[in-house]
């Protein structure tokens, strides 16, 4: 391919033959890439052979709803975009996690004037994308710029090349086995924290990296009004428990809350988990309220507003969106400063908890992450209940810090990094 396509064909019949052959090769390669037959058949066979027929049917049904060409509601004419092209290699199946990051990248890049196309292997559910932001459709020719938004261990699915920039992160100090190979095939990595950059570099990543934090929407996750806090001291914690297993330690927060306040009736704990998460055990405690339904952004903001303090007992975070959203709502955190969290949170905006580094041992993670001190978590919860005025002051400080990590700031850093490394025109570096 390099000899055929990597240089301009010479004039004359041989040059025209080379150009035509190269074009056919690219088209054939693009079709095979889009269909992805080996991996797709393998996943479907695995579901069928393990008896997961419901999941198999749902996968087929969802792919029948893949995003259509860009149009606006009401039968209006398609949106016409003229900005620099960029293929987006990332999927949107629902809310939260990487799906949320892909959506915010899509919206932010489109608003910045980038002409975004869907990578042929990316799945985008139209129900979760505002119609005016639906990406356009075009075969990827392997020569144009592309942004992949996906965890390191799944990056190989998009067959990265030097034309691929990847926005990714990890939660321990050790990359998943084999992922450095895919990461090093990219031309640029965008990591949400300096801690993450250091861990990737220690894990064998040699390509250029830039720090591009994630963000939140300050107009949605804004501080609650005066005297609108909960009457009863209310703690909260949240997380998706279906992937990564025990990393979020939501059950641990429930158990420590009950240990901190075995008999008190003037405290509450609110727990938010995703619909696909295994149910946590509230031990029949009427003070513990569990929500396992999806919450749109405005409802999620109201959930944060109902808290006195947010408790994070996670082993590690690639960034920590829940923590940032809580801070934006004026809610202080109880948390360690391990991983990317320490670049957003410290004792000036909440209650810092000690930790020890332990080996991460489950199906997904290896390396080390932070084991929060149980006694410290209990002591901090008791401290919040004993002095709610101090908690409110820390919440105000958190709300003042959070806007520095808005999605607008994040997209500005993203486009600047992409322009700096040649994925977008130079003009995007100074916007």
C-alpha positions in Angstrom: 0.0 0.0 0.0 2.8 2.4 0.8 4.4 1.9 -2.6 1.2 2.2 -4.4 -0.6 5.0 -2.4 2.2 6.7 -0.4 3.4 8.8 -3.4 1.8 10.7 -6.2 1.5 8.5 -9.2 3.5 9.3 -12.3 1.9 10.7 -15.4 1.0 8.4 -18.3 -0.8 5.1 -18.5 1.1 3.4 -15.7 0.4 6.3 -13.4 -3.3 6.1 -14.2 -3.3 2.4 -13.6 -1.6 2.8 -10.2 -4.0 5.5 -9.2 -7.0 3.4 -10.2 -5.7 0.3 -8.5 -4.9 2.3 -5.3 -8.4 3.7 -5.3 -9.9 0.2 -5.6 -7.7 -1.1 -2.9 -8.7 1.7 -0.5 -12.4 1.1 -1.3 -12.2 -2.6 -0.8 -10.2 -2.1 2.4 -12.8 0.4 3.6 -15.7 -2.0 3.0 -14.0 -4.8 4.9 -13.2 -2.4 7.7 -16.8 -1.2 7.9 -18.3 -4.8 7.9 -15.7 -6.0 10.4 -16.8 -9.6 9.7 -14.4 -11.5 11.9 -15.0 -9.6 15.1 -18.7 -9.2 14.5 -19.3 -12.8 13.8 -17.2 -13.8 16.8 -19.2 -11.7 19.2 -22.5 -12.9 17.8 -21.4 -16.6 18.0 -20.2 -16.0 21.6 -23.6 -14.7 22.6 -25.4 -17.6 20.8 -23.2 -20.3 22.2 -23.5 -19.0 25.8 -27.3 -18.9 25.5 -27.5 -15.1 25.6 -30.3 -14.9 23.0 -31.9 -11.8 24.6 -28.6 -9.9 24.3 -28.1 -11.2 20.7 -31.6 -10.0 19.7 -31.0 -6.6 21.3 -27.6 -6.2 19.6 -29.2 -6.9 16.2 -32.1 -4.6 16.9 -29.9 -1.7 18.1 -27.7 -1.9 15.0 -30.8 -1.6 12.8 -31.2 1.9 14.4 -27.7 3.1 13.6 -27.4 6.8 12.8 -28.8 8.1 9.5 -27.5 10.9 7.3 -27.6 14.3 9.0 -31.0 16.0 9.1 -33.0 18.2 11.3 -36.4 17.6 12.9 -39.6 18.3 11.0 -38.5 17.2 7.6 -36.2 20.2 7.0 -33.3 20.1 4.6 -30.2 18.3 5.7 -27.6 20.3 7.6 -24.8 21.5 5.2 -21.4 21.5 6.8 -18.2 22.9 5.2 -15.6 22.7 7.9 -12.5 20.6 8.0 -13.4 16.8 8.0 -12.7 14.6 10.9 -14.0 11.0 11.4 -15.2 10.2 14.9 -14.4 6.6 16.0 -16.6 6.2 19.1 -20.0 4.7 19.9 -23.1 6.1 21.6 -25.4 3.3 22.9 -26.8 5.3 25.9 -25.9 7.7 28.6 -22.8 7.8 30.8 -19.2 6.6 30.5 -17.5 6.8 27.1 -20.9 7.2 25.4 -21.2 10.6 27.1 -17.7 11.6 26.2 -18.3 10.6 22.5 -21.5 12.7 22.5 -19.8 15.7 24.0 -16.9 15.4 21.5 -19.4 15.2 18.7 -21.4 18.3 19.8 -18.3 20.3 20.8 -16.4 19.6 17.5 -19.5 20.4 15.4 -20.1 23.7 17.2 -16.4 24.5 16.7 -16.9 24.2 12.9 -15.5 20.8 12.4 -17.3 18.6 9.8 -17.7 15.3 11.8 -18.2 12.0 10.0 -19.1 8.7 11.7 -16.4 6.1 11.6 -17.9 3.1 9.8 -17.3 0.8 12.8 -18.8 3.3 15.3 -22.4 2.7 16.4 -24.5 5.8 17.2 -28.0 5.4 18.5 -30.0 8.3 17.0 -32.2 8.4 20.1 -29.3 9.8 22.1 -28.1 12.5 19.6 -29.8 15.8 18.9 -30.7 15.7 15.2 -28.7 18.7 14.2 -25.6 17.0 15.6 -26.0 13.7 13.8 -22.6 13.0 12.1 -22.4 12.7 8.4 -21.7 9.4 6.6 -18.6 8.9 4.4 -16.3 6.0 3.8 -13.1 6.4 5.7 -10.1 6.4 3.2 -7.3 5.9 5.8 -5.7 9.1 4.8 -7.8 11.7 6.6 -7.7 12.6 10.3 -9.7 10.6 12.8 -10.5 10.9 16.5 -11.1 7.7 18.5 -12.8 7.9 21.9 -12.6 4.5 23.5 -10.8 2.7 26.4 -7.2 1.5 25.7 -8.1 -2.2 25.6 -10.7 -1.7 22.9 -8.8 0.7 20.7 -7.7 -2.1 18.4 -11.3 -2.3 17.1 -10.8 0.9 15.2 -7.5 -0.3 13.6 -5.6 2.9 14.6 -2.9 4.5 12.4 -0.8 7.6 12.6 -3.8 9.5 11.3 -5.7 8.5 14.4 -5.8 10.6 17.6 -7.2 8.8 20.6 -9.0 10.5 23.6 -8.7 7.8 26.3 -7.8 7.1 29.9 -7.3 4.4 32.5 -8.0 4.0 36.2 -4.9 2.1 37.5 -1.2 2.9 37.1 -0.7 0.0 34.7 -2.2 -0.2 31.2 -4.2 -3.3 30.1 -2.0 -6.0 28.6 -1.3 -5.4 25.0 -2.9 -2.0 24.8 0.4 -0.1 24.4 0.8 -1.7 21.0 -2.5 -0.2 19.7 -1.8 3.2 21.5 1.6 3.5 19.8 0.0 3.0 16.4 -1.8 6.3 16.9 -0.2 9.7 16.0 -1.5 11.4 19.2 -3.0 10.5 22.5 -5.3 12.9 24.5 -5.3 12.0 28.2 -7.5 13.8 30.8 -4.8 14.2 33.5 -1.1 14.6 33.9 -1.2 11.5 36.2 -2.6 9.6 33.3 0.1 10.8 30.9 2.8 9.7 33.4 1.2 6.2 33.7 0.8 5.8 30.0 4.4 6.8 29.4 5.6 4.3 32.1 3.5 1.7 30.4 5.5 1.9 27.2 3.6 4.6 25.3 6.0 6.5 23.0 3.8 8.6 20.8 3.0 12.3 21.6 0.5 13.0 24.4 -1.5 16.1 25.4 -3.5 16.7 28.6 -7.2 17.3 27.7 -9.5 17.1 30.7 -13.1 16.1 30.5 -15.8 18.6 31.5 -19.3 19.4 32.7 -22.1 21.8 31.8 -22.1 24.7 34.3 -25.5 25.8 33.1 -27.0 22.5 34.2 -24.9 21.5 37.1 -25.0 24.9 38.8 -25.1 25.6 42.6 -28.5 25.3 44.3 -30.1 28.4 45.5 -29.8 29.7 49.1 -31.5 27.6 51.8 -32.4 24.9 49.2 -30.2 22.2 50.7 -31.6 19.1 52.4 -33.2 19.4 55.8 -31.5 16.1 56.9 -27.8 15.5 56.4 -27.7 13.5 53.2 -24.8 11.7 51.7 -24.6 10.5 48.1 -22.6 8.2 45.9 -23.0 6.9 42.4 -21.4 4.7 39.7 -21.9 2.2 36.9 -21.3 -1.3 38.4 -21.7 -3.4 35.3 -18.2 -2.8 33.9 -15.1 -2.7 36.1 -17.0 -4.5 38.9 -15.9 -3.3 42.3 -14.0 -0.3 41.3 -16.6 2.3 42.4 -17.0 0.7 45.8 -20.6 1.7 46.0 -21.5 -1.2 48.3 -18.6 -0.2 50.5 -20.0 3.3 51.0 -23.4 1.8 52.0 -21.7 -0.4 54.6 -19.5 2.4 56.0 -22.4 4.8 56.2 -24.2 2.2 58.4 -21.1 1.7 60.5 -20.7 5.5 60.9 -24.3 6.0 61.9 -25.7 2.7 63.3 -28.6 4.3 65.2 -28.9 7.9 64.0 -32.2 8.9 62.4 -31.0 12.3 61.2 -28.8 11.1 58.3 -29.6 9.7 54.9 -27.6 8.0 52.0 -28.7 8.3 48.4 -27.2 5.8 45.9 -27.3 6.3 42.1 -26.4 3.3 39.9 -27.1 2.6 36.2 -30.0 0.4 35.1 -27.7 -2.5 34.0 -25.8 -2.5 37.3 -26.2 -5.4 39.7 -28.4 -4.2 42.6 -26.6 -3.2 45.8 -27.6 -4.4 49.2 -29.2 -1.7 51.4 -29.7 -4.2 54.2 -33.3 -3.1 54.5 -32.1 0.2 56.0 -34.9 2.8 55.4 -32.3 5.6 55.5 -30.7 4.3 52.3 -32.4 5.2 49.0 -31.2 3.5 45.8 -32.0 4.8 42.3 -31.2 2.5 39.4 -33.1 4.4 36.6 -31.5 6.7 34.0 -31.7 10.4 35.0 -31.5 13.1 32.4 -29.1 15.9 33.1 -31.6 18.2 34.8 -32.8 15.4 37.1 -29.3 14.4 37.9 -28.5 18.0 38.9 -31.5 17.9 41.2 -30.2 14.7 42.7 -26.9 16.4 43.5 -28.7 19.3 44.9 -30.4 17.0 47.4 -27.0 16.1 48.9 -25.0 17.5 51.8 -21.9 15.7 50.7 -20.8 13.3 47.9 -18.8 10.3 49.0 -16.2 8.8 46.6 -14.7 5.5 47.7 -13.5 4.6 44.2 -10.2 2.7 43.8 -9.3 5.1 40.9 -10.7 7.4 38.3 -9.6 8.2 34.7 -11.1 11.6 35.4 -14.2 11.5 37.7 -17.2 13.1 36.0 -19.6 12.5 38.9 -17.2 14.2 41.3 -16.9 17.3 39.0 -20.7 17.5 38.5 -21.2 17.3 42.3 -18.7 20.1 42.8 -20.4 22.2 40.2 -23.6 21.8 42.1 -21.9 23.2 45.2 -21.6 19.8 46.9 -18.3 19.0 48.7 -16.6 15.7 48.3 -15.2 13.0 50.6 -12.5 11.4 48.5 -8.9 10.4 48.1 -6.7 12.4 45.8 -5.4 9.3 44.0 -5.3 9.2 40.1 -6.9 12.0 38.1 -9.1 13.0 41.0 -6.2 14.8 42.6 -6.0 17.3 39.7 -9.6 18.5 40.4 -10.1 17.8 44.1 -8.1 18.6 47.3 -8.8 19.6 50.9 -9.7 23.1 49.9 -13.0 21.9 48.3 -13.8 18.9 50.4 -12.7 16.2 52.8 -9.5 14.4 51.9 -9.2 10.7 52.9 -6.0 8.8 53.2 -5.3 5.6 51.2 -2.8 2.8 50.6 -1.8 1.5 47.2 -2.9 -2.1 46.6 -2.8 -4.5 43.6 -5.8 -4.4 41.4 -7.0 -7.9 40.8 -10.1 -8.5 38.7 -11.1 -9.5 35.2 -10.4 -6.0 33.8 -7.7 -4.3 35.9 -4.1 -4.9 36.8 -1.4 -2.8 38.4 -2.0 -0.6 41.5 -4.8 1.6 42.7 -5.9 3.3 45.9 -7.6 1.5 48.8 -9.4 4.3 50.8 -9.0 4.2 54.5 -12.3 3.0 56.0 -11.8 4.7 59.4 -11.0 7.9 57.5 -14.2 7.7 55.4 -16.3 7.1 58.6 -14.6 10.0 60.4 -15.2 12.3 57.5 -18.9 11.4 57.3 -19.3 12.1 61.0 -17.5 15.4 60.6 -19.9 16.5 57.9 -22.9 15.6 60.0 -21.5 17.4 63.0 -20.7 20.7 61.2 -22.9 21.2 58.2 -22.0 24.9 58.0 -18.4 23.9 57.3 -19.6 21.5 54.6 -21.6 24.3 53.0 -18.5 26.5 52.9 -16.5 23.8 51.2 -19.3 23.3 48.8 -19.2 26.9 47.8 -15.4 26.6 47.2 -16.0 23.5 45.1 -18.6 25.4 43.0 -16.0 28.2 42.4 -13.4 25.7 41.2 -15.5 23.5 38.9 -16.2 25.9 36.0 -12.5 25.7 35.1 -13.3 22.2 33.9 -16.4 23.1 31.7 -17.0 21.2 28.4 -16.4 24.5 26.6 -12.9 24.6 28.1 -12.4 20.9 27.3 -13.3 21.3 23.7 -11.1 24.3 23.3 -8.1 22.2 24.6 -9.2 19.3 22.4 -9.3 21.4 19.2 -6.0 23.2 20.1 -4.3 19.8 20.6 -5.6 18.4 17.4 -4.5 21.5 15.5 -1.1 21.5 17.1 -0.5 18.0 15.8 -1.9 18.5 12.3 -5.4 16.9 12.7 -7.2 20.2 12.3 -6.1 23.4 10.5 -3.8 25.7 12.5 -6.5 28.3 13.0 -8.2 25.9 15.5 -5.1 26.2 17.8 -5.9 29.8 18.8 -9.7 29.7 19.2 
